[in-house]
Amino acid sequence: MKLKVLVVDLGTAPRATKWGLRFGLIASILLVGGAVAYAAGLFTWADGQTLKAADLNGNFAYLQSEITALQNAARPPSAFHALLVSSTAVPSGQSEPIVFDTLEFDLAGEYSTTTGAFTPKHDGVYAVNCGLEALWTSSVTGEFSLQVFRNGSEVLASDVANYESTQTASRPIVSGILQLVAGDLVTCSAFQTTGASQSLFAGSSGRNTFSAARLY
């Protein structure tokens, strides 16, 4: 392959210019040659063959795909979003784990619609969010709140809402950032103190949701 080199002398001494050019060409040859020789899947050029933009762009695209694959291997995607569409009652005076029975998406297959638990496959820092809406009768008073549990221990909790007899619905939300390890069991629970079992609003409108996504 022949290269034509145009040198513009801006006052550099002739000897320095000559040696700088030599070293620059040697470094370029080593870098390009090394990449072509050792990077599998890249286009290689024969002596005298013309450099084409399509070939160069193809090599860059291949390298970018390799970088992306390595990034995904190091940090595979992890996120889910689940809804509760079945009628569910929350007993009074105890924390009740909620099984969100309908998945909108689950990128890594980490949420169970049978147990209601999110079980990450990789260590990381996760954003977790849970929201539930309860229906109330006109004569009910009491408190309603949500908790997120990790391996049976409470790690997040919503504000406690106090309801008077004139209120008929409430939707507390709990959210936060958790550092989890692979195999942790993360669930969302509801707690109310009305003195009787209370129903959660059932439907696909997004009022009862549980979700998590790894941040890093």
C-alpha positions as CSV (number, residue, x, y, z in Angstrom):
1,M,0.0,0.0,0.0
2,K,1.4,3.4,-1.0
3,L,0.9,6.5,1.1
4,K,1.4,10.0,-0.1
5,V,2.4,12.3,2.7
6,L,2.2,16.1,2.5
7,V,4.4,17.8,5.1
8,V,3.9,21.5,6.0
9,D,6.9,22.9,7.7
10,L,5.9,25.6,10.3
11,G,9.3,26.3,11.5
12,T,10.4,22.9,12.9
13,A,14.0,22.0,12.3
14,P,14.4,19.7,9.3
15,R,16.0,16.9,11.3
16,A,13.2,17.0,14.0
17,T,10.6,17.1,11.3
18,K,12.1,14.1,9.5
19,W,12.4,12.0,12.7
20,G,9.0,13.0,13.9
21,L,7.5,11.9,10.6
22,R,9.3,8.6,10.8
23,F,8.1,7.9,14.3
24,G,4.6,8.9,13.5
25,L,4.4,6.5,10.5
26,I,5.9,3.7,12.5
27,A,3.4,4.2,15.3
28,S,0.5,4.3,12.9
29,I,1.6,1.1,11.1
30,L,2.0,-0.7,14.4
31,L,-1.4,0.3,15.7
32,V,-3.3,-0.4,12.5
33,G,-1.3,-3.5,11.8
34,G,-1.9,-4.8,15.3
35,A,-5.6,-4.2,15.1
36,V,-5.9,-5.9,11.8
37,A,-3.8,-8.8,12.8
38,Y,-5.4,-9.6,16.2
39,A,-9.0,-8.4,16.0
40,A,-11.0,-11.3,14.6
41,G,-13.8,-10.3,12.3
42,L,-12.2,-7.1,11.0
43,F,-11.6,-6.3,7.4
44,T,-8.0,-6.7,6.3
45,W,-6.2,-5.0,3.4
46,A,-3.7,-6.5,1.0
47,D,-0.7,-4.6,-0.2
48,G,-1.7,-2.0,-2.7
49,Q,-5.4,-2.3,-2.0
50,T,-7.4,1.0,-1.7
51,L,-8.7,2.1,1.6
52,K,-12.5,2.4,1.3
53,A,-14.8,4.3,3.7
54,A,-17.2,1.4,3.8
55,D,-14.5,-1.0,5.0
56,L,-13.3,1.4,7.7
57,N,-16.8,2.1,8.9
58,G,-17.5,-1.6,8.9
59,N,-14.5,-2.2,11.2
60,F,-15.6,0.6,13.5
61,A,-19.1,-0.8,13.7
62,Y,-17.7,-4.3,14.5
63,L,-15.5,-2.9,17.3
64,Q,-18.5,-1.0,18.7
65,S,-20.6,-4.1,18.8
66,E,-17.8,-5.9,20.6
67,I,-17.6,-3.2,23.2
68,T,-21.3,-3.2,23.7
69,A,-21.3,-7.0,24.1
70,L,-18.6,-6.7,26.8
71,Q,-20.6,-4.0,28.6
72,N,-23.7,-6.1,28.6
73,A,-21.8,-9.2,29.8
74,A,-20.4,-7.2,32.7
75,R,-23.8,-5.5,33.5
76,P,-26.6,-7.5,32.0
77,P,-30.0,-5.7,32.0
78,S,-32.2,-6.1,35.0
79,A,-35.7,-4.5,35.3
80,F,-39.3,-5.5,35.8
81,H,-42.7,-3.9,36.1
82,A,-45.7,-5.9,37.5
83,L,-49.4,-5.1,38.0
84,L,-52.0,-6.5,40.4
85,V,-55.2,-7.2,38.4
86,S,-56.8,-9.8,40.6
87,S,-59.0,-9.0,43.6
88,T,-56.8,-9.0,46.8
89,A,-57.7,-8.3,50.4
90,V,-55.4,-7.0,53.1
91,P,-56.2,-8.2,56.6
92,S,-56.2,-5.7,59.5
93,G,-53.3,-5.4,61.9
94,Q,-50.7,-7.4,60.0
95,S,-48.3,-6.8,57.1
96,E,-49.5,-8.7,54.1
97,P,-47.1,-9.6,51.2
98,I,-48.8,-8.7,47.9
99,V,-48.5,-10.9,44.8
100,F,-48.6,-8.7,41.7
101,D,-49.9,-11.2,39.2
102,T,-49.4,-9.6,35.8
103,L,-46.1,-8.8,34.2
104,E,-45.7,-5.9,31.8
105,F,-42.0,-6.8,31.3
106,D,-39.2,-8.6,33.0
107,L,-35.9,-8.3,31.2
108,A,-34.0,-11.0,33.1
109,G,-36.8,-13.3,34.4
110,E,-36.3,-12.2,38.0
111,Y,-39.9,-11.6,39.3
112,S,-42.3,-14.4,40.3
113,T,-46.0,-13.9,39.8
114,T,-46.5,-16.9,42.1
115,T,-44.6,-15.6,45.1
116,G,-44.5,-11.9,44.5
117,A,-40.8,-11.8,45.0
118,F,-38.2,-10.0,43.0
119,T,-34.9,-12.0,43.0
120,P,-32.0,-10.3,41.3
121,K,-29.5,-12.5,39.5
122,H,-26.6,-10.1,40.0
123,D,-25.3,-7.8,42.7
124,G,-26.0,-4.2,42.2
125,V,-27.8,-1.0,43.3
126,Y,-31.5,-1.0,42.4
127,A,-34.3,1.5,42.3
128,V,-37.4,-0.1,43.8
129,N,-41.0,1.3,43.7
130,C,-44.3,0.0,44.9
131,G,-47.8,1.6,44.9
132,L,-51.2,0.2,46.0
133,E,-54.7,1.6,46.1
134,A,-57.2,0.5,48.7
135,L,-61.0,1.0,48.5
136,W,-62.7,2.1,51.7
137,T,-66.3,2.1,52.9
138,S,-67.8,5.3,54.2
139,S,-67.6,4.1,57.8
140,V,-64.0,3.0,57.8
141,T,-61.2,4.8,59.7
142,G,-57.6,3.7,60.2
143,E,-54.1,3.7,58.8
144,F,-52.7,2.3,55.5
145,S,-49.0,2.0,54.6
146,L,-46.6,0.0,52.4
147,Q,-43.3,-1.7,53.2
148,V,-40.6,-3.3,51.1
149,F,-39.0,-6.3,52.6
150,R,-35.6,-7.9,51.8
151,N,-35.2,-11.5,53.0
152,G,-38.0,-10.9,55.5
153,S,-36.6,-7.6,56.9
154,E,-38.2,-4.3,56.3
155,V,-35.9,-2.0,54.3
156,L,-38.3,0.7,52.9
157,A,-41.7,2.1,54.2
158,S,-44.2,4.6,53.0
159,D,-45.7,7.4,55.0
160,V,-48.6,6.2,57.2
161,A,-51.9,7.7,56.0
162,N,-54.7,8.3,58.5
163,Y,-58.1,8.1,57.1
164,E,-61.4,9.5,58.3
165,S,-64.8,8.2,57.5
166,T,-65.3,10.7,54.7
167,Q,-62.5,9.2,52.6
168,T,-63.1,6.3,50.3
169,A,-59.7,5.5,48.7
170,S,-56.0,5.8,49.2
171,R,-52.8,5.0,47.3
172,P,-49.6,5.1,49.4
173,I,-46.3,4.8,47.5
174,V,-43.0,3.5,48.7
175,S,-39.8,3.9,46.7
176,G,-36.0,4.0,47.3
177,I,-32.6,2.8,46.4
178,L,-31.4,-0.6,47.6
179,Q,-28.0,-2.4,47.4
180,L,-28.9,-6.0,46.7
181,V,-26.9,-9.2,46.2
182,A,-27.8,-12.0,43.9
183,G,-30.5,-14.2,45.4
184,D,-32.1,-11.6,47.7
185,L,-35.9,-11.9,48.0
186,V,-37.5,-8.5,47.6
187,T,-41.3,-8.1,48.2
188,C,-43.9,-5.4,48.7
189,S,-46.4,-5.6,51.6
190,A,-49.4,-3.7,52.7
191,F,-50.5,-2.8,56.3
192,Q,-53.7,-1.4,57.5
193,T,-55.5,-0.9,60.8
194,T,-59.2,-0.4,60.0
195,G,-60.2,-3.4,62.1
196,A,-61.5,-5.4,59.1
197,S,-60.1,-6.8,55.9
198,Q,-59.9,-4.2,53.1
199,S,-59.8,-4.8,49.3
200,L,-57.2,-3.4,46.9
201,F,-58.4,-1.9,43.7
202,A,-58.2,-4.6,41.0
203,G,-57.7,-3.6,37.4
204,S,-55.0,-3.0,34.8
205,S,-55.0,0.8,35.1
206,G,-51.7,0.9,36.8
207,R,-52.9,1.7,40.3
208,N,-51.3,-1.3,41.9
209,T,-47.7,-1.6,40.7
210,F,-44.4,-3.1,41.7
211,S,-41.1,-2.4,39.8
212,A,-37.4,-2.5,40.1
213,A,-34.4,-1.7,37.9
214,R,-30.7,-1.9,38.4
215,L,-28.9,1.4,38.3
216,Y,-25.3,0.0,38.4
